[in-house]
Amino acid sequence: MIKLENIIEFIKDQIIRIEGPYQGMEIEGIADLKNIDSKYLDWIHPNSQQPQVRAETSNSKVIIANQDVFYNDSMKYDGKILIQVKDPYLTIAKIGNEFFAKKEKPIIHPTAIIDKDAKIGKDVNIGAYSIIGSCIIGDNSIIQENVIIRDCVTIGKNVFIKSGAMIGNPGFGFVKEGNGTLVKFPQIGNVIINDNVEIGSNTSIDRGALSDTIIGSGTKIFNLCHIAHNVIIGEQTIITAHADISGSVKIGNNVWIGPNSTLIGHQIIGDNSIIGAGSVVLRDVPSNEVWVGNPARFLRENKV
């Protein structure tokens, strides 16, 4: 049980106002479809069609909502507490992570294989059967089970790499001789993963050829993605499942790449752009635009 007063103190920068007496109230969890009783913290999504009705009929005694919900006689009669915040979605995410999410213990599993020259920061978790080369891993990072990280990799702080990911393998590049023989192009660059990045299960991020593959701070990459050599991804970008990012693509900041998208190679994807699900991108995408389809084409502006 968590004291509501502690939660309120934690989110005080988001709070607009509080209605109803909250002193002494304790919270057991966050409400979902199975648990919406008086001890669970309920919240109203900003896109809810009937936010007021949702708040009034909830079994929870504590409701987090934006200013579309007001504290009326019905809520007062039921002894409810209304916490109005700027962004309920963001607020409930922060509460969940701080008070209710299970946190990984910073341990290195005895079955992990770690190069003697690897530089491992403080409070790093390395899961069972992971293989860690002569790389750098920053403080408070989590490396789950069966992850492979090669020598050429530098990982920042608070990075989360999920099971089965492969980081730093040589990229796929060949030059054809006159007789048709394929000659491997040297793959001798690095992988640089900055702070607060998340990399999903079974995702592969290749090392650079002659330059580096770089993942910007705060970027999140979902499961089963391929990030090829020399790709540069900006900050706070989201790459969803099954995305295939070919070599030397440059992706800006705050970009959203939809599931099953393919970027053929050497494109520049501008800041704040959106690539729709299943799109095949053959050319550059300007900033602040939404592109969809195969081949991908302009749909509309992205007003941010």
C-alpha positions in Angstrom: 0.0 0.0 0.0 1.2 3.5 -0.9 0.2 6.6 0.9 -1.7 9.0 -1.5 0.1 11.9 0.1 3.4 10.4 -1.2 2.0 10.1 -4.7 0.7 13.7 -4.6 4.1 14.9 -3.5 5.8 13.0 -6.4 3.5 14.5 -9.1 3.1 18.0 -7.6 4.6 19.6 -10.7 1.7 18.2 -12.8 -1.2 19.0 -10.4 -3.6 21.8 -11.2 -5.9 21.3 -8.2 -7.1 18.6 -5.7 -10.7 18.3 -4.6 -11.7 16.2 -1.6 -9.9 15.2 1.6 -7.0 12.9 0.8 -5.1 12.7 4.1 -4.6 9.2 5.4 -5.8 7.5 2.1 -3.7 4.5 0.9 -3.5 3.2 -2.7 -3.1 -0.5 -3.5 -2.5 -0.2 -7.3 -3.6 1.4 -10.6 -7.1 0.5 -11.8 -7.6 -1.7 -14.9 -10.5 -3.7 -16.2 -10.2 -6.2 -13.3 -9.3 -4.0 -10.4 -11.3 -0.8 -10.1 -12.2 -0.8 -6.4 -11.9 2.0 -3.8 -8.2 1.2 -3.1 -7.1 1.5 -6.8 -6.1 4.7 -8.4 -8.3 5.4 -11.5 -7.5 7.8 -14.3 -9.4 9.3 -17.2 -7.7 9.2 -20.6 -7.5 12.6 -22.3 -9.4 11.1 -25.4 -12.2 9.6 -23.3 -15.6 10.3 -24.9 -17.5 10.8 -21.6 -14.8 11.8 -19.0 -17.3 13.1 -16.5 -19.5 10.0 -16.6 -16.4 7.8 -16.4 -15.2 9.7 -13.3 -18.6 9.6 -11.6 -19.2 5.9 -12.1 -15.7 4.6 -11.3 -15.5 2.4 -8.2 -12.3 4.1 -7.3 -12.2 6.8 -4.6 -9.3 8.6 -6.3 -9.5 9.9 -9.8 -6.8 11.5 -11.9 -8.1 13.5 -14.8 -7.6 16.8 -16.7 -9.8 19.8 -16.5 -12.5 18.2 -18.6 -13.7 16.5 -15.3 -15.0 18.7 -12.5 -15.8 17.9 -8.9 -19.6 17.9 -8.7 -22.1 17.0 -5.9 -22.2 13.3 -7.1 -18.5 12.8 -6.6 -18.5 14.7 -3.3 -21.4 12.6 -2.0 -19.5 9.4 -2.9 -16.4 10.6 -1.0 -14.2 10.7 -4.1 -11.0 12.6 -4.5 -10.3 14.3 -7.8 -6.8 15.2 -8.8 -6.7 17.4 -11.8 -3.4 17.3 -13.7 -2.0 18.7 -17.0 -1.6 15.3 -18.6 -3.3 12.3 -17.0 -1.6 9.8 -19.4 1.9 11.1 -18.6 1.1 11.4 -14.9 -0.2 7.8 -14.5 2.9 6.5 -16.4 5.2 8.3 -13.9 3.2 7.0 -10.9 3.2 3.5 -12.2 6.9 3.4 -12.8 7.8 5.0 -9.5 5.5 3.1 -7.1 4.1 0.0 -8.7 6.5 -1.4 -11.5 8.8 -4.2 -10.4 12.4 -3.0 -10.7 15.2 -5.3 -11.9 17.8 -6.0 -9.3 21.3 -4.9 -10.3 23.0 -8.3 -10.5 25.2 -10.0 -13.0 24.0 -13.6 -13.6 26.8 -16.2 -13.1 26.1 -17.7 -16.5 26.8 -14.4 -18.3 30.1 -14.4 -20.2 31.9 -11.1 -19.9 35.2 -10.1 -21.5 37.9 -9.1 -18.9 38.3 -5.8 -20.7 34.7 -4.8 -20.6 33.9 -1.6 -18.6 30.7 -2.1 -16.6 29.2 0.8 -14.8 27.5 0.9 -11.4 24.2 -1.0 -10.7 24.2 -2.8 -14.1 22.0 -5.8 -14.5 23.3 -8.6 -16.9 21.0 -11.5 -17.4 21.6 -15.2 -17.8 23.6 -16.5 -20.8 24.3 -13.0 -22.2 27.7 -12.5 -23.9 29.4 -9.2 -23.3 32.5 -8.3 -25.3 35.2 -5.7 -24.6 32.6 -2.9 -24.6 31.4 -0.1 -22.4 28.1 -0.3 -20.5 26.9 2.8 -18.5 25.5 3.0 -15.0 22.0 1.6 -14.2 21.6 -0.2 -17.5 19.7 -3.5 -17.9 20.9 -6.2 -20.2 18.4 -9.1 -20.1 19.0 -12.8 -20.9 20.7 -14.1 -24.1 21.9 -10.7 -25.3 25.1 -10.4 -27.3 27.1 -7.2 -27.3 30.3 -7.1 -29.3 33.6 -5.3 -28.6 32.8 -2.3 -30.7 29.8 -1.1 -28.7 29.5 1.8 -26.3 26.3 2.0 -24.2 25.2 5.0 -22.1 23.4 5.2 -18.8 19.9 3.8 -18.1 19.8 1.8 -21.3 17.4 -1.2 -21.4 18.2 -4.1 -23.8 15.8 -6.9 -23.9 16.3 -10.6 -24.4 17.8 -11.9 -27.6 19.1 -8.6 -29.0 22.3 -8.6 -31.0 24.4 -5.4 -30.9 27.6 -4.8 -32.9 27.7 -7.6 -35.5 29.4 -6.7 -38.8 27.0 -5.0 -41.3 26.0 -6.4 -44.7 28.1 -4.8 -47.5 29.8 -6.2 -50.5 31.6 -5.0 -53.6 31.4 -7.0 -56.9 34.6 -7.8 -58.9 34.6 -8.0 -62.6 34.1 -11.7 -62.6 31.1 -11.5 -60.3 32.9 -12.4 -57.0 31.5 -10.6 -54.0 34.2 -9.0 -51.8 33.2 -8.0 -48.2 33.4 -4.3 -47.6 35.2 -3.7 -44.3 32.8 -3.3 -41.3 35.1 -1.7 -38.8 33.0 1.1 -37.3 31.3 1.2 -33.9 27.9 1.2 -32.3 27.1 4.1 -30.0 24.0 3.9 -27.9 23.3 7.0 -25.9 21.5 7.4 -22.5 17.9 6.2 -21.8 17.6 4.1 -24.9 15.4 1.0 -25.0 16.1 -1.9 -27.5 13.5 -4.6 -27.9 13.8 -8.4 -28.0 15.6 -10.0 -31.0 16.5 -6.6 -32.5 19.8 -6.4 -34.4 21.9 -3.3 -34.5 24.9 -3.6 -36.8 28.3 -1.8 -36.3 29.2 0.8 -38.8 31.3 0.1 -41.9 33.8 3.0 -41.9 31.8 5.3 -39.7 29.5 4.6 -36.6 26.0 3.4 -36.1 24.5 5.9 -33.5 21.3 5.7 -31.5 20.3 9.1 -29.9 19.3 9.7 -26.3 15.8 8.6 -25.2 15.0 6.7 -28.4 12.9 3.5 -28.1 13.3 0.6 -30.6 10.7 -2.2 -30.3 11.1 -6.0 -30.9 12.4 -7.7 -34.1 13.8 -4.6 -35.7 16.9 -4.4 -38.0 19.2 -1.4 -37.8 21.9 -1.6 -40.4 25.4 -0.2 -40.6 26.0 3.6 -40.4 22.4 4.3 -39.4 22.1 7.5 -37.3 18.9 7.8 -35.2 18.2 11.1 -33.4 16.7 11.6 -29.9 13.3 10.6 -28.6 12.4 8.7 -31.7 10.1 5.6 -31.7 10.8 2.7 -34.0 8.0 0.1 -33.7 8.1 -3.7 -34.3 9.5 -5.3 -37.5 10.9 -2.1 -38.9 13.8 -2.6 -41.3 16.2 0.3 -41.4 18.8 -0.2 -44.2 22.3 1.2 -44.2 23.3 4.8 -43.9 19.7 6.1 -43.2 19.6 9.2 -41.1 16.5 9.6 -38.9 15.9 12.9 -37.0 14.5 13.7 -33.6 11.0 12.8 -32.4 10.2 10.6 -35.4 7.7 7.7 -35.3 8.4 4.7 -37.6 5.4 2.4 -37.9 5.4 -1.4 -37.7 6.7 -3.4 -40.7 8.1 -0.2 -42.3 11.1 -0.5 -44.6 13.6 2.3 -45.3 15.6 1.1 -48.3 18.9 3.0 -47.5 20.6 6.4 -47.5 17.4 8.3 -46.9 17.1 11.3 -44.6 14.0 11.3 -42.4 13.4 14.8 -40.9 12.5 15.7 -37.4 8.9 15.2 -36.1 8.0 13.0 -39.1 5.7 10.0 -39.1 6.2 6.9 -41.3 2.9 4.9 -41.5 2.7 1.1 -40.8 3.9 -1.0 -43.7 5.4 1.9 -45.6 8.3 1.4 -48.0 10.4 4.6 -48.0 12.4 5.2 -51.2 13.4 8.9 -50.8 14.0 11.6 -48.2 11.1 12.6 -46.0 11.0 16.3 -44.9 10.5 17.3 -41.3 7.0 17.6 -39.9 5.4 15.4 -42.5 3.4 12.1 -42.5 4.2 9.6 -45.2 2.4 6.3 -45.9 2.2 3.5 -48.5 4.3 1.5 -50.9 6.1 3.4 -52.2 5.7 5.9 -49.3 4.2 9.2 -50.3 3.2 12.5 -48.6 -0.2 12.3 -46.7 -0.3 15.4 -44.6 1.6 17.7 -42.4 2.4 16.6 -38.8 1.4 19.5 -36.6 3.4 19.3 -33.4 
